[in-house]
Amino acid sequence: MRLVGFFLNLLGGLTAVGAGAYLLAHNSESGPTWLDVIAHGSGVFFIGVGVFMVGQSFLAASDR
C-alpha cells in the first residue's frame, strides 16, 4: 500500500509541474493582460508545489 501512495504522490507532483509549465507557456493572442500575469504566477507556484511534492515522496520512501 505504501508503494501505491508513493506513485500517487509522484503522479500528483508531476501533474502539478506539467500544469505549471502549461500556464507559463500559455500567452493570450491579444497581448499581455492581467490574466497572463496571474497565469504565469500560478504556473510558477504549481511548479514549486509539484517539485515539493515529488521531493517529499522520495524523502518518505527513503525513510522506510
C-alpha positions in Angstrom: 0.0 0.0 0.0 2.9 2.3 0.6 4.1 1.8 -2.9 0.7 2.9 -4.3 0.8 6.0 -2.1 4.3 6.8 -3.4 3.2 6.5 -7.0 0.1 8.6 -6.4 2.1 11.3 -4.7 4.7 11.2 -7.6 1.9 11.4 -10.2 0.3 14.3 -8.4 3.6 16.2 -8.2 4.3 15.6 -11.9 0.8 16.7 -12.8 1.3 19.9 -10.9 4.7 20.6 -12.6 3.0 19.9 -16.0 0.1 22.3 -15.2 2.6 24.9 -14.1 4.6 24.5 -17.3 1.4 24.9 -19.4 0.4 28.0 -17.6 3.9 29.5 -18.1 3.9 28.7 -21.8 0.4 30.0 -22.5 0.0 33.5 -23.8 -3.0 35.4 -25.0 -3.2 36.4 -28.6 -4.3 40.0 -27.8 -1.0 40.8 -26.0 -0.1 40.9 -22.3 -3.0 41.0 -20.0 -3.6 40.7 -16.2 -4.8 37.2 -16.8 -1.4 36.3 -18.3 0.3 37.7 -15.2 -1.9 35.7 -12.9 -1.5 32.5 -15.1 2.3 32.9 -15.1 2.4 33.4 -11.3 0.2 30.4 -10.8 2.4 28.4 -13.2 5.5 29.2 -11.1 3.6 28.3 -7.9 2.4 25.0 -9.4 5.9 24.1 -10.5 7.2 24.8 -6.9 4.4 22.8 -5.3 5.0 19.9 -7.7 8.7 19.8 -7.0 8.0 19.9 -3.3 5.5 17.0 -3.6 8.0 14.9 -5.6 10.8 15.6 -3.1 8.6 14.7 -0.2 7.5 11.4 -1.8 11.2 10.5 -2.4 12.1 11.5 1.2 9.2 9.5 2.6 10.2 6.5 0.5 13.8 6.7 1.7 12.8 6.8 5.4 11.2 3.4 5.3 
